Amino acid sequence: MKCCRFVAVALMSLLITLNYTEAAGECGRMPIGQAAASLSPCLPATQNPRSKVPPVCCAKVGALIRTNPRCLCAVMLSPLAKRAGINPGIAIGVPKRCNIRNRQAGKRCGRYIVP
């Protein structure tokens, strides 16, 4: 009987874990705060549309667009970004300013439209 209970508990734990993984946020298993921290070199470029976008920022944005473009949008529109002083209207233009060709031109990112 103890064996059956163990198997049942183990199976339920596995199902809960699978549901949690599938129900992960826009950034998948990576917490949005961690994704935002990885984009910290982009901070000046998200506050001023005339500031030069550092190459390391472009590399990180390009990698995130290739792997999980929804995550980039979620980071730019997150409350964490707002507290950091990021202007979503300016941040949306960073991929274009980096000359990233496969960016989501013309698609919506929340209430913003990617240029």
Protein Blocks (a to p, Z undefined) as FASTA:
>chain_A
ZZmmmmmmmmmmmmmmmmmmmmpcfklmacfklmmmmmmmmmmmmmomkbccdfklmmmm
mmmmmmommlmmmmmmpmklmmnopafklmmmmmmmnopakbcehiaehjbccZZ
